[in-house]
Amino acid sequence: MIQRIQSVYLFVAAVLAVCLFCFPYAEVTVNGTLFTITACHLSPAVELPSATTVLPFALSFRVNDFSMPSLSVTTMLPLASITVLAAVLCLIALFKYNNRTLQMKTTKVVIYLQIVILVTMIAYFFGLSRALGGAEMTFNVNFRLPMVFPVINIILLVLAYRGIKKDDDLVKSADRLR
């Protein structure tokens, strides 16, 4: 049934995953330059020295455009793709209410993905601070509200899993009575 409380939990988890994809989760100020870190990219774009060793799986490349002759872009493709995958799987689990075992398995996968997202966000943050920071640089960090979205999602998904499991146990006990 779509009106169950676990459906609300799954929907809110999907919305939070989309918000995590859209909004910056940290701001780093290095020598007066403000860098915002989102699930998609680092802004303003900076060419990092050996981006593959500093930020795991971060891609740093140059784009030649007519309006800007040399634009450096640092994208965080794995974090962006995992975030989109978590949001899509939340919606799939939401609409698979007729198949509770598949819904439980999908919810478990999304819980694990949220843990991976949280670890990856922290790894990117510390990799960036190591790349931009130095002994002579002033360094200021502001975490934004989306930094806690994976933790909130894990809690919501655990509550949804428990609700789905209760429904499944209820249906199994009703089948035993027949």
N, C-alpha and C positions, 0 to 999 in steps of 0.2 A: 504494500500500500504506500502511496506517495505521501500520505498525511502523517506518517510515523515520525517520532522525534528524531530518529537517526537520519531521516531524510533531511531534516533541518540542519543537523550537524554536518552532514556531507555537503550540503549546499553552501553553508558558511565557510567550510574548509576550502571549497573550490573558489569562492569569492576572495578569500584571503590569499590563495595561491596566485590569483590573477593580480591582486593588489601588490603582492611581492614582486611580480614580474614588472609592474609599471612604475613603482615608486622607489626612490633611493633608500637603501638601508643603512648607509653610513656616509658621513662627510668627514674628510680629512683635510686639514689646513696645514700646508707645508710652506714655510717662509712667506705667508700671506696669500698663497695660491690655494683656492678651495677646489678640492676634488670630490665629486659625488660618485658613489659606487652603487650601481643598480645590478639587477640580475642579468642585464644585457651588456652593459658597457661601463667604462670608466669615463667620466666627463669632468673637465675638459680632457680631450684625448691627449695622451702623452705617449711618446715612444719610449718604452721601458728598455733598459739594457738587458738583453737576453730574457725576453718575456717568458719563455718556456721554463726557465729555471726559477724565476721569481714567482710567477703566478702559475700554478699547475694548469695546464690546458688553456691558458689565455693566449689569444692570438693577437699579435701586434703587427699591424701592416700599414702601409702608406697608400692613400687613395689620391690619384691625380684627378683633379676636377678643374673645370674652366674658371669657376668663381674663386676657388682656393687652390693655388698651385700645388701645395703639399700639405695634406691633412693626415695626421697620424690618428689611427683608431685602435683602441684596445678593446676587444670584445671578449666576453666571458661566455663562450658558446655552451660549454657543458652545464653551467648553472642555469642559463636561460632555457635550455632544452629540458633539463630535469624539472624545472618549475612548470613549464607548459605541460609536460607529461603528467605531473602530479595533479594539475588542475583538470586535465582531460579524464584521467582515471577516477577522480572524485565524481565527475559528472556521469561517467559510465556506471560507477557503483550506485549512484543515486537512482538511475533509471533501470537497474537490474534488480528491482525489488521482488520480482517473481522467482528469481533464482538466488536464494539466500546463501548457498554455499559459494557461488561465484562472487556474490557481493561481499562476503566475509574475506575471501581470498584477495579480492581487489583492494579492499580496505587495508588489509595487512601490507600489501605491496606499497600502497600510498604512505602508510606509516613509515616504512623503511625508506622510501624516497624522501620524506620530510626530514628524517635523520641525516640522510646524505646531503640534502640541501643545506641544513644547518652547519654541518661540518665543512662543506664547500664554501659557504659564505665566510666562515671564520678563517679558513685557509686563504681565501682571496684577500681578506682584510689584512691578515698578518703578512702575507706575501707582498702586498702593496706597501705596507708600512716599512718593511725591510728594504724594498726597492727605492722608496722615496726618502726615507729617513737617513740621517747621517749624524755624525758627531756635531757638526756645525749648524745643523738645521733645527728650526723650531717646529714642533710637531704637536698638533691639536686634533683630537678625535671627538666627533659627536655621533653617537649611534642614534638612528632614527627609529620610529615606531615599527616599520616593517621588519626590523631585526628580530622581533619577538613573534612574528607571524608563524614561523615553523613550529615554535613551541606550542603556541595556541592551537595550531592545526593538529599536532600530535595528540593533544588533550582531546580535541573534538573528535578525532578519528578513533581514539580508544573508546570514547563514550558511544560513538556510532557502532563500533564493533560489538561492544557489550549489548547494545540494544538489538542488533541483528541476531546475536547469539541467543538472547532471551526469546525473541520471536521464533527462532528455529527450534529451541527447546520446547516452547509451548506447542508448536505444530507437531513435533515428534511425540509429545505426551498425549496430545489429542488423538493421534493416529494409534497409539497403544490402547486407548480406551475403546476404540471401535471394534 
